[in-house]
């Protein structure tokens, strides 16, 4: 699991793409749905809230590794912020099911990593 420390410019882009993916119905919400999507090959990228529990993080990380799917833990996305973005009180994990949205979000994460060097 890659840990991302974003700056504001990247944070807004990430939140924007996650919001678009949600409106387009191109993501799954919650640990069970993400694990099922990973097992079925439908999830192309996973984002875990920074304050997600250790068991959730370990389960999701293991499934991402086993299925060759990138997983990210973004320090600016806690359960409350991720939940608010999805219209829920709190949410620990989401899985992006669109390869195009997944690539777009991953490109932003990778640009953030390279700018931190």
RODREN-340960 format. One record per residue (C-alpha): residue number from 1; residue in one letter; x, y, z. Coordinates in steps of 0.2 Angstrom, whole numbers, always signed. Layout:
REM RODREN-340960
nr, rest, x, y, z
NUM, a, X, Y, Z
...
***
This chain:
REM RODREN-340960
nr, rest, x, y, z
1, x, +0, +0, +0
2, x, +7, +17, -5
3, x, +5, +31, +7
4, x, +2, +48, -2
5, x, +5, +65, +7
6, x, -4, +76, -5
7, x, -3, +95, -7
8, x, -19, +105, -9
9, x, -18, +106, -28
10, x, -17, +87, -29
11, x, -30, +84, -16
12, x, -43, +94, -26
13, x, -39, +84, -42
14, x, -41, +68, -32
15, x, -57, +72, -24
16, x, -64, +79, -40
17, x, -60, +62, -49
18, x, -67, +52, -35
19, x, -83, +62, -35
20, x, -85, +60, -54
21, x, -82, +41, -53
22, x, -95, +41, -39
23, x, -108, +51, -50
24, x, -104, +39, -65
25, x, -107, +24, -54
26, x, -89, +18, -57
27, x, -84, +14, -39
28, x, -89, +2, -25
29, x, -90, +8, -7
30, x, -85, -2, +9
31, x, -73, -16, +13
32, x, -85, -30, +8
33, x, -89, -23, -9
34, x, -71, -18, -12
35, x, -64, -36, -7
36, x, -78, -44, -18
37, x, -73, -32, -33
38, x, -55, -36, -31
39, x, -59, -55, -31
40, x, -70, -53, -46
41, x, -57, -42, -56
42, x, -69, -27, -56
43, x, -59, -15, -46
44, x, -44, -7, -54
45, x, -38, +4, -39
46, x, -41, +5, -21
47, x, -41, +20, -9
48, x, -40, +17, +10
49, x, -44, +31, +22
50, x, -29, +36, +33
51, x, -38, +32, +49
52, x, -45, +15, +43
53, x, -44, +1, +55
54, x, -29, -11, +55
55, x, -39, -26, +51
56, x, -47, -17, +36
57, x, -31, -10, +30
58, x, -22, -27, +31
59, x, -37, -37, +22
60, x, -38, -24, +8
61, x, -19, -23, +6
62, x, -17, -42, +5
63, x, -31, -43, -8
64, x, -24, -29, -18
65, x, -7, -38, -18
66, x, -14, -54, -22
67, x, -24, -47, -37
68, x, -11, -35, -43
69, x, -21, -20, -40
70, x, -13, -3, -34
71, x, -19, +2, -17
72, x, -16, +20, -10
73, x, -18, +27, +8
74, x, -20, +46, +6
75, x, -16, +56, +21
76, x, -29, +69, +17
77, x, -43, +57, +16
78, x, -49, +51, +32
79, x, -65, +41, +35
80, x, -76, +57, +38
81, x, -70, +66, +22
82, x, -71, +50, +11
83, x, -89, +47, +18
84, x, -94, +64, +15
85, x, -89, +63, -3
86, x, -100, +48, -5
87, x, -114, +54, +5
88, x, -111, +44, +21
89, x, -106, +47, +38
90, x, -90, +38, +37
91, x, -81, +26, +24
92, x, -65, +17, +26
93, x, -62, +11, +8
94, x, -67, +13, -10
95, x, -63, +4, -25
96, x, -63, +12, -43
97, x, -71, +0, -56
98, x, -67, +11, -71
99, x, -50, +8, -78
100, x, -50, +26, -85
101, x, -54, +34, -68
102, x, -42, +22, -60
103, x, -28, +28, -72
104, x, -32, +46, -69
105, x, -32, +45, -50
106, x, -16, +35, -51
107, x, -7, +48, -62
108, x, -11, +61, -50
109, x, -4, +51, -35
110, x, +11, +47, -46
111, x, +14, +65, -50
112, x, +12, +70, -32
113, x, +25, +57, -27
114, x, +37, +63, -41
115, x, +35, +81, -35
116, x, +39, +76, -17
117, x, +57, +71, -23
***
